[in-house]
Amino acid sequence: MADEALFQFLHNELIQYVYKSAEQGEMENGRCITRLENMGFRVGQGLIERFTKDTARFKDELDVMKFICKDFWTSVFKKQIDNLRTNHQGIYVLQDNKFRLLAQMSGGKQYLEHAPKYLAFSCGLVRGGLSNLGVKSIVTAEVSTMPACKFQIMIQKM
Amino acid sequence: MADEALFQFLHNELIQYVYKSAEQGEMENGRCITRLENMGFRVGQGLIERFTKDTARFKDELDVMKFICKDFWTSVFKKQIDNLRTNHQGIYVLQDNKFRLLAQMSGGKQYLEHAPKYLAFSCGLVRGGLSNLGVKSIVTAEVSTMPACKFQIMIQKM
């Protein structure tokens, strides 16, 4: 519980800090998102190395995705992904019905516009994790009703 | 282990980000430290509310300090403070012989000059925690040999 709260509070501070420092330099919203995403990327890279230290080699891409949905998600967000879908052509959709970093926010449409900044770091986290497993990707997130959230992963073929 | 790594990686990113954004705006080192300290302060405020939710009322200042050294420290830094000393006039010295956020750094004097930026957040954390328990203080840290570290708390009488 303690560490969980620590991460959440720190994550909130981070967002606030990035947006505050942007105000002074008149940086647009998009660049804040990018910065948060980049931080997530590097944290994801570090984390996945720890998490996979003792796991067996992955069979294929889908196997990697399952690891992200189960082990990785549980470690970071304290629950598994609720639904994983794929078109078998390099697109994966991960649905989390109660995403941890949105769970503290009010439901309804009132704060929907603020959702992207609370998701950017996590998108980076997934992208960084996948990247260190040799899977290059683009990760985006969308929210229709809080605190449910969909992460879309597009694999970049090399 | 997972959450622990998450906090450490995120903490590192935070420091890097604060110092990087300072470079662009030509902010001096002192202000970076202050910003990190302030973030720690707010996180500490939040955390202490969670941690003390079900604890009994504290008897006195020393009782509060013991809570910080044991419960708070264990929750955040995964070990207790090794030594608590006080002059009974409002100064407390908390010694941690293997401080978690310095443990990954090389010992010796090589990186000693970088220690302050890795301690600022934690100083704020303690100050914020104490503040929400009604104890106003100034918290500073010093390192003589890594990864040992001393936190000095000066109580501000109101």
Interface residues (C-beta under 8 A of the other chain):
Chain A: M1 A2 D3 E4 A5 L6 F7 F9 L10 H11 E13 L14 Y17 V18 S21 Q24 G25 R35 M39 R42 V43 G46 L47 R50 F51 S75 V76
Chain B: M1 A2 D3 E4 A5 L6 F7 F9 L10 H11 E13 L14 Y17 V18 S21 Q24 G25 R35 M39 R42 V43 G46 L47 R50 F51 S75 V76
